[in-house]
Amino acid sequence: MTTTEQPADTIRRAAAHLRALAAAASTPPWTVRPRWADDPDGSATVTSGDGGPLVHGNTGTRGRPPFLIGADARYVTALDPAVGLALADLLDAQADAGDVLVVGLAHRILGEAP
């Protein structure tokens, strides 16, 4: 017999997943460092709260660190581990309501089809 997970359980599972990801991630806050001062919207590196790069390796050009497109770098830093923990708290607070939007968000976080 197959059991169907209750919406509140799905939401709580997503919250736990976010907490595990946040705990394993680099120290927040994450920051964007434009590669060139005269082009703040261009490509950028992303660093963790301890100043280390989030993307490792070499671009192959004079030892420069890897980079992200500026808009992607800003998006990544907007969702650092501190935000993930806050979102996990919000999911837990809303779990019992079983709101369809919150359940949909939980499935997205878990990489599952709703």
LUMKE-458727 format. One record per residue: residue number from 1; residue in three letters; x, y, z of N, C-alpha, C in turn. Coordinates in nm, 3 decimals. Each point is the difference from the previous one (the first is absolute). Example, Ala and Ser with C-alpha at 12.3 -4.5 7.8 and 13.67 -1.06 7.14 Angstrom:
BEGIN
<num->1 residu->Ala n.px->1.319 n.py->-0.569 n.pz->0.780 ca.px->-0.089 ca.py->0.119 ca.pz->0.000 c.px->0.090 c.py->0.120 c.pz->0.000> $
<num->2 residu->Ser n.px->-0.035 n.py->0.105 n.pz->-0.072 ca.px->0.082 ca.py->0.119 ca.pz->0.006 c.px->-0.077 c.py->0.109 c.pz->0.073> $
//
This chain:
BEGIN
<num->1 residu->Met n.px->0.084 n.py->-0.116 n.pz->0.000 ca.px->-0.084 ca.py->0.116 ca.pz->0.000 c.px->0.090 c.py->0.125 c.pz->0.000> $
<num->2 residu->Thr n.px->-0.035 n.py->0.096 n.pz->-0.082 ca.px->0.074 ca.py->0.125 ca.pz->-0.010 c.px->-0.065 c.py->0.105 c.pz->0.088> $
<num->3 residu->Thr n.px->0.081 n.py->0.072 n.pz->0.072 ca.px->-0.054 ca.py->0.109 ca.pz->0.082 c.px->0.036 c.py->0.132 c.pz->-0.066> $
<num->4 residu->Thr n.px->-0.091 n.py->0.093 n.pz->0.008 ca.px->0.023 ca.py->0.134 ca.pz->-0.055 c.px->0.046 c.py->0.090 c.pz->0.112> $
<num->5 residu->Glu n.px->0.107 n.py->0.071 n.pz->-0.025 ca.px->0.053 ca.py->0.093 ca.pz->0.100 c.px->-0.096 c.py->0.116 c.pz->0.019> $
<num->6 residu->Gln n.px->-0.023 n.py->0.037 n.pz->0.122 ca.px->-0.086 ca.py->0.114 ca.pz->0.030 c.px->0.073 c.py->0.129 c.pz->-0.037> $
<num->7 residu->Pro n.px->-0.073 n.py->0.104 n.pz->-0.044 ca.px->0.063 ca.py->0.126 ca.pz->-0.038 c.px->0.093 c.py->0.057 c.pz->0.108> $
<num->8 residu->Ala n.px->-0.043 n.py->-0.006 n.pz->0.125 ca.px->0.083 ca.py->0.054 ca.pz->0.109 c.px->0.132 c.py->-0.075 c.pz->0.010> $
<num->9 residu->Asp n.px->-0.002 n.py->-0.132 n.pz->-0.026 ca.px->0.123 ca.py->-0.079 ca.pz->0.006 c.px->0.094 c.py->0.036 c.pz->-0.115> $
<num->10 residu->Thr n.px->-0.057 n.py->0.025 n.pz->-0.117 ca.px->0.082 ca.py->0.042 ca.pz->-0.114 c.px->0.068 c.py->0.133 c.pz->0.030> $
<num->11 residu->Ile n.px->-0.076 n.py->0.093 n.pz->0.056 ca.px->0.055 ca.py->0.132 ca.pz->0.033 c.px->0.109 c.py->-0.013 c.pz->0.105> $
<num->12 residu->Arg n.px->-0.022 n.py->-0.079 n.pz->0.101 ca.px->0.102 ca.py->-0.018 ca.pz->0.105 c.px->0.125 c.py->-0.070 c.pz->-0.055> $
<num->13 residu->Arg n.px->-0.019 n.py->-0.092 n.pz->-0.094 ca.px->0.114 ca.py->-0.068 ca.pz->-0.062 c.px->0.083 c.py->0.101 c.pz->-0.081> $
<num->14 residu->Ala n.px->-0.068 n.py->0.091 n.pz->-0.069 ca.px->0.071 ca.py->0.104 ca.pz->-0.076 c.px->0.077 c.py->0.092 c.pz->0.095> $
<num->15 residu->Ala n.px->-0.061 n.py->0.035 n.pz->0.114 ca.px->0.068 ca.py->0.084 ca.pz->0.098 c.px->0.125 c.py->-0.069 c.pz->0.054> $
<num->16 residu->Ala n.px->-0.011 n.py->-0.128 n.pz->0.029 ca.px->0.116 ca.py->-0.075 ca.pz->0.049 c.px->0.109 c.py->-0.009 c.pz->-0.108> $
<num->17 residu->His n.px->-0.041 n.py->-0.017 n.pz->-0.124 ca.px->0.095 ca.py->-0.005 ca.pz->-0.111 c.px->0.076 c.py->0.133 c.pz->-0.013> $
<num->18 residu->Leu n.px->-0.072 n.py->0.111 n.pz->0.008 ca.px->0.064 ca.py->0.132 ca.pz->-0.006 c.px->0.098 c.py->0.019 c.pz->0.114> $
<num->19 residu->Arg n.px->-0.039 n.py->-0.042 n.pz->0.120 ca.px->0.091 ca.py->0.014 ca.pz->0.114 c.px->0.129 c.py->-0.081 c.pz->-0.020> $
<num->20 residu->Ala n.px->-0.014 n.py->-0.120 n.pz->-0.054 ca.px->0.118 ca.py->-0.083 ca.pz->-0.025 c.px->0.090 c.py->0.064 c.pz->-0.105> $
<num->21 residu->Leu n.px->-0.061 n.py->0.055 n.pz->-0.106 ca.px->0.079 ca.py->0.067 ca.pz->-0.103 c.px->0.071 c.py->0.123 c.pz->0.057> $
<num->22 residu->Ala n.px->-0.072 n.py->0.078 n.pz->0.080 ca.px->0.057 ca.py->0.121 ca.pz->0.058 c.px->0.115 c.py->-0.033 c.pz->0.095> $
<num->23 residu->Ala n.px->-0.016 n.py->-0.106 n.pz->0.077 ca.px->0.104 ca.py->-0.039 ca.pz->0.095 c.px->0.127 c.py->-0.045 c.pz->-0.072> $
<num->24 residu->Ala n.px->-0.013 n.py->-0.058 n.pz->-0.118 ca.px->0.115 ca.py->-0.049 ca.pz->-0.074 c.px->0.064 c.py->0.107 c.pz->-0.089> $
<num->25 residu->Ala n.px->-0.070 n.py->0.110 n.pz->-0.020 ca.px->0.048 ca.py->0.106 ca.pz->-0.091 c.px->0.106 c.py->0.087 c.pz->0.067> $
<num->26 residu->Ser n.px->0.064 n.py->0.081 n.pz->-0.083 ca.px->0.100 ca.py->0.094 ca.pz->0.051 c.px->-0.065 c.py->0.105 c.pz->0.089> $
<num->27 residu->Thr n.px->0.080 n.py->0.060 n.pz->0.085 ca.px->-0.046 ca.py->0.098 ca.pz->0.097 c.px->-0.065 c.py->0.121 c.pz->-0.066> $
<num->28 residu->Pro n.px->-0.120 n.py->0.039 n.pz->0.045 ca.px->-0.060 ca.py->0.123 ca.pz->-0.051 c.px->0.061 c.py->0.121 c.pz->0.071> $
<num->29 residu->Pro n.px->-0.021 n.py->0.120 n.pz->-0.041 ca.px->-0.073 ca.py->0.034 ca.pz->-0.123 c.px->0.088 c.py->-0.017 c.pz->-0.122> $
<num->30 residu->Trp n.px->-0.062 n.py->-0.035 n.pz->-0.112 ca.px->0.071 ca.py->-0.009 ca.pz->-0.126 c.px->-0.004 c.py->0.137 c.pz->-0.066> $
<num->31 residu->Thr n.px->0.108 n.py->0.036 n.pz->-0.064 ca.px->0.007 ca.py->0.132 ca.pz->-0.063 c.px->0.048 c.py->-0.010 c.pz->-0.144> $
<num->32 residu->Val n.px->-0.039 n.py->0.098 n.pz->-0.078 ca.px->0.040 ca.py->0.010 ca.pz->-0.139 c.px->0.118 c.py->0.097 c.pz->-0.008> $
<num->33 residu->Arg n.px->0.102 n.py->-0.039 n.pz->-0.071 ca.px->0.115 ca.py->0.087 ca.pz->-0.024 c.px->0.017 c.py->0.014 c.pz->-0.151> $
<num->34 residu->Pro n.px->-0.040 n.py->0.116 n.pz->-0.054 ca.px->0.017 ca.py->0.019 ca.pz->-0.145 c.px->0.146 c.py->-0.020 c.pz->-0.039> $
<num->35 residu->Arg n.px->0.021 n.py->-0.059 n.pz->-0.115 ca.px->0.137 ca.py->-0.023 ca.pz->-0.047 c.px->0.068 c.py->0.132 c.pz->-0.036> $
<num->36 residu->Trp n.px->-0.076 n.py->0.097 n.pz->-0.048 ca.px->0.057 ca.py->0.128 ca.pz->-0.038 c.px->-0.081 c.py->0.112 c.pz->0.064> $
<num->37 residu->Ala n.px->0.066 n.py->0.091 n.pz->0.065 ca.px->-0.066 ca.py->0.109 ca.pz->0.071 c.px->-0.083 c.py->0.087 c.pz->-0.093> $
<num->38 residu->Asp n.px->0.041 n.py->0.012 n.pz->-0.126 ca.px->-0.074 ca.py->0.085 ca.pz->-0.093 c.px->-0.116 c.py->-0.072 c.pz->-0.068> $
<num->39 residu->Asp n.px->-0.025 n.py->-0.126 n.pz->0.038 ca.px->-0.110 ca.py->-0.077 ca.pz->-0.057 c.px->-0.070 c.py->-0.080 c.pz->0.109> $
<num->40 residu->Pro n.px->-0.069 n.py->0.068 n.pz->0.093 ca.px->-0.061 ca.py->-0.071 ca.pz->0.113 c.px->-0.111 c.py->-0.097 c.pz->-0.039> $
<num->41 residu->Asp n.px->-0.057 n.py->0.013 n.pz->-0.120 ca.px->-0.104 ca.py->-0.093 ca.pz->-0.044 c.px->0.054 c.py->-0.113 c.pz->-0.086> $
<num->42 residu->Gly n.px->0.130 n.py->-0.001 n.pz->-0.022 ca.px->0.063 ca.py->-0.104 ca.pz->-0.080 c.px->0.024 c.py->-0.125 c.pz->0.082> $
<num->43 residu->Ser n.px->0.092 n.py->-0.082 n.pz->-0.043 ca.px->0.028 ca.py->-0.125 ca.pz->0.069 c.px->0.058 c.py->0.029 c.pz->0.139> $
<num->44 residu->Ala n.px->-0.015 n.py->-0.099 n.pz->0.088 ca.px->0.040 ca.py->0.020 ca.pz->0.139 c.px->0.040 c.py->-0.132 c.pz->0.063> $
<num->45 residu->Thr n.px->0.075 n.py->0.010 n.pz->0.107 ca.px->0.027 ca.py->-0.116 ca.pz->0.084 c.px->-0.094 c.py->0.007 c.pz->0.120> $
<num->46 residu->Val n.px->-0.023 n.py->-0.112 n.pz->0.063 ca.px->-0.086 ca.py->-0.006 ca.pz->0.118 c.px->0.083 c.py->-0.056 c.pz->0.114> $
<num->47 residu->Thr n.px->0.000 n.py->0.070 n.pz->0.113 ca.px->0.078 ca.py->-0.045 ca.pz->0.114 c.px->-0.091 c.py->-0.027 c.pz->0.119> $
<num->48 residu->Ser n.px->0.047 n.py->-0.087 n.pz->0.088 ca.px->-0.074 ca.py->-0.033 ca.pz->0.121 c.px->0.032 c.py->0.101 c.pz->0.110> $
<num->49 residu->Gly n.px->-0.065 n.py->-0.016 n.pz->0.113 ca.px->0.020 ca.py->0.090 ca.pz->0.113 c.px->0.143 c.py->0.003 c.pz->0.051> $
<num->50 residu->Asp n.px->0.074 n.py->-0.109 n.pz->-0.021 ca.px->0.139 ca.py->-0.001 ca.pz->0.043 c.px->0.095 c.py->0.049 c.pz->-0.110> $
<num->51 residu->Gly n.px->-0.056 n.py->0.048 n.pz->-0.111 ca.px->0.080 ca.py->0.057 ca.pz->-0.108 c.px->0.045 c.py->-0.098 c.pz->-0.106> $
<num->52 residu->Gly n.px->-0.027 n.py->-0.127 n.pz->0.020 ca.px->0.041 ca.py->-0.101 ca.pz->-0.099 c.px->-0.093 c.py->-0.004 c.pz->-0.120> $
<num->53 residu->Pro n.px->0.051 n.py->-0.042 n.pz->-0.116 ca.px->-0.085 ca.py->-0.007 ca.pz->-0.119 c.px->-0.099 c.py->-0.115 c.pz->0.009> $
<num->54 residu->Leu n.px->-0.119 n.py->0.019 n.pz->-0.057 ca.px->-0.098 ca.py->-0.108 ca.pz->-0.004 c.px->0.021 c.py->-0.089 c.pz->-0.121> $
<num->55 residu->Val n.px->0.059 n.py->0.055 n.pz->-0.105 ca.px->0.030 ca.py->-0.077 ca.pz->-0.120 c.px->0.151 c.py->-0.019 c.pz->-0.003> $
<num->56 residu->His n.px->0.044 n.py->-0.124 n.pz->-0.013 ca.px->0.143 ca.py->-0.029 ca.pz->0.004 c.px->0.049 c.py->-0.046 c.pz->-0.137> $
<num->57 residu->Gly n.px->0.128 n.py->0.008 n.pz->-0.019 ca.px->0.060 ca.py->-0.041 ca.pz->-0.126 c.px->0.070 c.py->0.117 c.pz->-0.064> $
<num->58 residu->Asn n.px->0.031 n.py->-0.015 n.pz->-0.128 ca.px->0.072 ca.py->0.104 ca.pz->-0.072 c.px->-0.065 c.py->0.017 c.pz->-0.135> $
<num->59 residu->Thr n.px->-0.015 n.py->0.122 n.pz->-0.043 ca.px->-0.058 ca.py->0.026 ca.pz->-0.132 c.px->0.101 c.py->-0.026 c.pz->-0.109> $
<num->60 residu->Gly n.px->0.126 n.py->-0.021 n.pz->0.036 ca.px->0.103 ca.py->-0.022 ca.pz->-0.098 c.px->0.062 c.py->0.128 c.pz->-0.053> $
<num->61 residu->Thr n.px->-0.043 n.py->0.113 n.pz->0.053 ca.px->0.051 ca.py->0.128 ca.pz->-0.046 c.px->0.078 c.py->0.068 c.pz->0.111> $
<num->62 residu->Arg n.px->0.128 n.py->-0.007 n.pz->-0.008 ca.px->0.089 ca.py->0.068 ca.pz->0.096 c.px->-0.037 c.py->-0.027 c.pz->0.146> $
<num->63 residu->Gly n.px->-0.046 n.py->-0.118 n.pz->0.031 ca.px->-0.028 ca.py->-0.036 ca.pz->0.139 c.px->-0.118 c.py->0.071 c.pz->0.062> $
<num->64 residu->Arg n.px->-0.085 n.py->0.059 n.pz->-0.081 ca.px->-0.117 ca.py->0.069 ca.pz->0.054 c.px->-0.101 c.py->-0.102 c.pz->0.052> $
<num->65 residu->Pro n.px->-0.070 n.py->0.034 n.pz->0.107 ca.px->-0.099 ca.py->-0.095 ca.pz->0.052 c.px->-0.121 c.py->-0.010 c.pz->-0.092> $
<num->66 residu->Pro n.px->-0.073 n.py->-0.112 n.pz->0.007 ca.px->-0.122 ca.py->-0.012 ca.pz->-0.078 c.px->-0.098 c.py->0.110 c.pz->0.037> $
<num->67 residu->Phe n.px->-0.094 n.py->0.026 n.pz->-0.086 ca.px->-0.095 ca.py->0.107 ca.pz->0.025 c.px->-0.139 c.py->-0.041 c.pz->-0.046> $
<num->68 residu->Leu n.px->-0.098 n.py->0.078 n.pz->0.038 ca.px->-0.139 ca.py->-0.017 ca.pz->-0.043 c.px->-0.042 c.py->0.127 c.pz->-0.073> $
<num->69 residu->Ile n.px->-0.103 n.py->-0.013 n.pz->-0.082 ca.px->-0.060 ca.py->0.119 ca.pz->-0.060 c.px->-0.056 c.py->0.082 c.pz->0.116> $
<num->70 residu->Gly n.px->0.012 n.py->0.132 n.pz->-0.006 ca.px->-0.038 ca.py->0.088 ca.pz->0.111 c.px->-0.139 c.py->-0.027 c.pz->0.056> $
<num->71 residu->Ala n.px->-0.101 n.py->-0.013 n.pz->-0.088 ca.px->-0.138 ca.py->-0.023 ca.pz->0.047 c.px->-0.011 c.py->-0.133 c.pz->0.075> $
<num->72 residu->Asp n.px->0.070 n.py->-0.103 n.pz->-0.049 ca.px->-0.003 ca.py->-0.129 ca.pz->0.068 c.px->0.069 c.py->0.007 c.pz->0.135> $
<num->73 residu->Ala n.px->0.111 n.py->0.073 n.pz->0.007 ca.px->0.072 ca.py->0.016 ca.pz->0.126 c.px->-0.088 c.py->0.069 c.pz->0.103> $
<num->74 residu->Arg n.px->-0.070 n.py->0.104 n.pz->-0.041 ca.px->-0.088 ca.py->0.071 ca.pz->0.094 c.px->-0.115 c.py->-0.089 c.pz->0.046> $
<num->75 residu->Tyr n.px->-0.052 n.py->-0.083 n.pz->-0.089 ca.px->-0.108 ca.py->-0.091 ca.pz->0.037 c.px->0.050 c.py->-0.104 c.pz->0.101> $
<num->76 residu->Val n.px->0.115 n.py->-0.058 n.pz->-0.026 ca.px->0.057 ca.py->-0.099 ca.pz->0.091 c.px->0.020 c.py->0.059 c.pz->0.138> $
<num->77 residu->Thr n.px->0.054 n.py->0.121 n.pz->0.007 ca.px->0.026 ca.py->0.059 ca.pz->0.131 c.px->-0.129 c.py->0.038 c.pz->0.072> $
<num->78 residu->Ala n.px->-0.106 n.py->0.027 n.pz->-0.076 ca.px->-0.129 ca.py->0.032 ca.pz->0.064 c.px->-0.059 c.py->-0.121 c.pz->0.072> $
<num->79 residu->Leu n.px->0.044 n.py->-0.119 n.pz->-0.038 ca.px->-0.054 ca.py->-0.122 ca.pz->0.060 c.px->0.107 c.py->-0.077 c.pz->0.076> $
<num->80 residu->Asp n.px->0.078 n.py->0.072 n.pz->0.080 ca.px->0.105 ca.py->-0.066 ca.pz->0.077 c.px->-0.059 c.py->-0.085 c.pz->0.113> $
<num->81 residu->Pro n.px->0.082 n.py->-0.075 n.pz->0.074 ca.px->-0.051 ca.py->-0.089 ca.pz->0.104 c.px->-0.088 c.py->0.067 c.pz->0.106> $
<num->82 residu->Ala n.px->0.027 n.py->0.125 n.pz->0.032 ca.px->-0.085 ca.py->0.068 ca.pz->0.098 c.px->-0.143 c.py->0.014 c.pz->-0.053> $
<num->83 residu->Val n.px->-0.014 n.py->0.026 n.pz->-0.127 ca.px->-0.133 ca.py->0.009 ca.pz->-0.062 c.px->-0.065 c.py->-0.138 c.pz->-0.001> $
<num->84 residu->Gly n.px->0.080 n.py->-0.103 n.pz->-0.030 ca.px->-0.053 ca.py->-0.136 ca.pz->0.002 c.px->-0.054 c.py->-0.039 c.pz->0.137> $
<num->85 residu->Leu n.px->0.071 n.py->0.038 n.pz->0.105 ca.px->-0.048 ca.py->-0.030 ca.pz->0.135 c.px->-0.128 c.py->0.076 c.pz->0.033> $
<num->86 residu->Ala n.px->-0.007 n.py->0.126 n.pz->-0.042 ca.px->-0.122 ca.py->0.078 ca.pz->0.023 c.px->-0.117 c.py->-0.060 c.pz->-0.077> $
<num->87 residu->Leu n.px->0.025 n.py->-0.043 n.pz->-0.123 ca.px->-0.106 ca.py->-0.063 ca.pz->-0.079 c.px->-0.044 c.py->-0.131 c.pz->0.064> $
<num->88 residu->Ala n.px->0.094 n.py->-0.076 n.pz->0.054 ca.px->-0.035 ca.py->-0.125 ca.pz->0.069 c.px->-0.090 c.py->0.029 c.pz->0.120> $
<num->89 residu->Asp n.px->0.031 n.py->0.105 n.pz->0.075 ca.px->-0.084 ca.py->0.039 ca.pz->0.113 c.px->-0.141 c.py->0.038 c.pz->-0.047> $
<num->90 residu->Leu n.px->-0.007 n.py->0.073 n.pz->-0.109 ca.px->-0.129 ca.py->0.040 ca.pz->-0.056 c.px->-0.080 c.py->-0.122 c.pz->-0.045> $
<num->91 residu->Leu n.px->0.066 n.py->-0.095 n.pz->-0.064 ca.px->-0.069 ca.py->-0.122 ca.pz->-0.042 c.px->-0.056 c.py->-0.075 c.pz->0.121> $
<num->92 residu->Asp n.px->0.082 n.py->-0.014 n.pz->0.104 ca.px->-0.049 ca.py->-0.068 ca.pz->0.120 c.px->-0.120 c.py->0.072 c.pz->0.061> $
<num->93 residu->Ala n.px->0.005 n.py->0.133 n.pz->0.001 ca.px->-0.111 ca.py->0.078 ca.pz->0.058 c.px->-0.128 c.py->-0.017 c.pz->-0.081> $
<num->94 residu->Gln n.px->0.013 n.py->-0.027 n.pz->-0.129 ca.px->-0.117 ca.py->-0.011 ca.pz->-0.087 c.px->-0.042 c.py->-0.144 c.pz->-0.028> $
<num->95 residu->Ala n.px->0.074 n.py->-0.096 n.pz->0.051 ca.px->-0.022 ca.py->-0.140 ca.pz->-0.036 c.px->-0.141 c.py->-0.048 c.pz->0.029> $
<num->96 residu->Asp n.px->-0.052 n.py->0.030 n.pz->0.117 ca.px->-0.131 ca.py->-0.053 ca.pz->0.037 c.px->-0.114 c.py->0.057 c.pz->-0.084> $
<num->97 residu->Ala n.px->0.019 n.py->0.118 n.pz->-0.057 ca.px->-0.104 ca.py->0.060 ca.pz->-0.084 c.px->-0.016 c.py->-0.078 c.pz->-0.131> $
<num->98 residu->Gly n.px->0.110 n.py->-0.059 n.pz->-0.048 ca.px->-0.006 ca.py->-0.080 ca.pz->-0.122 c.px->-0.036 c.py->0.079 c.pz->-0.124> $
<num->99 residu->Asp n.px->0.030 n.py->0.128 n.pz->0.000 ca.px->-0.030 ca.py->0.087 ca.pz->-0.114 c.px->0.061 c.py->-0.058 c.pz->-0.127> $
<num->100 residu->Val n.px->-0.078 n.py->-0.002 n.pz->-0.108 ca.px->0.044 ca.py->-0.061 ca.pz->-0.125 c.px->0.127 c.py->0.068 c.pz->-0.055> $
<num->101 residu->Leu n.px->0.015 n.py->0.130 n.pz->0.018 ca.px->0.121 ca.py->0.068 ca.pz->-0.047 c.px->0.122 c.py->-0.042 c.pz->0.081> $
<num->102 residu->Val n.px->-0.018 n.py->-0.017 n.pz->0.129 ca.px->0.111 ca.py->-0.042 ca.pz->0.086 c.px->0.038 c.py->-0.144 c.pz->-0.031> $
<num->103 residu->Val n.px->-0.099 n.py->-0.084 n.pz->-0.024 ca.px->0.028 ca.py->-0.140 ca.pz->-0.038 c.px->0.075 c.py->-0.003 c.pz->-0.133> $
<num->104 residu->Gly n.px->-0.042 n.py->0.084 n.pz->-0.095 ca.px->0.069 ca.py->0.008 ca.pz->-0.129 c.px->0.145 c.py->0.044 c.pz->0.015> $
<num->105 residu->Leu n.px->0.021 n.py->0.098 n.pz->0.087 ca.px->0.136 ca.py->0.047 ca.pz->0.028 c.px->0.083 c.py->-0.112 c.pz->0.062> $
<num->106 residu->Ala n.px->-0.059 n.py->-0.074 n.pz->0.091 ca.px->0.071 ca.py->-0.111 ca.pz->0.064 c.px->0.044 c.py->-0.103 c.pz->-0.103> $
<num->107 residu->His n.px->-0.088 n.py->-0.033 n.pz->-0.093 ca.px->0.036 ca.py->-0.095 ca.pz->-0.105 c.px->0.114 c.py->0.053 c.pz->-0.086> $
<num->108 residu->Arg n.px->-0.003 n.py->0.129 n.pz->-0.030 ca.px->0.109 ca.py->0.061 ca.pz->-0.079 c.px->0.132 c.py->-0.011 c.pz->0.074> $
<num->109 residu->Ile n.px->-0.001 n.py->0.030 n.pz->0.128 ca.px->0.122 ca.py->-0.007 ca.pz->0.081 c.px->0.054 c.py->-0.142 c.pz->0.002> $
<num->110 residu->Leu n.px->-0.089 n.py->-0.097 n.pz->0.002 ca.px->0.039 ca.py->-0.140 ca.pz->0.005 c.px->0.031 c.py->-0.058 c.pz->-0.137> $
<num->111 residu->Gly n.px->-0.025 n.py->0.078 n.pz->-0.106 ca.px->0.025 ca.py->-0.048 ca.pz->-0.135 c.px->-0.098 c.py->-0.106 c.pz->-0.044> $
<num->112 residu->Glu n.px->-0.121 n.py->0.009 n.pz->0.052 ca.px->-0.105 ca.py->-0.099 ca.pz->-0.031 c.px->-0.112 c.py->0.066 c.pz->-0.080> $
<num->113 residu->Ala n.px->-0.071 n.py->-0.083 n.pz->-0.072 ca.px->-0.120 ca.py->0.047 ca.pz->-0.069 c.px->-0.110 c.py->0.015 c.pz->0.104> $
<num->114 residu->Pro n.px->-0.078 n.py->0.106 n.pz->-0.010 ca.px->-0.111 ca.py->0.017 ca.pz->0.097 c.px->-0.108 c.py->-0.106 c.pz->-0.017> $
//
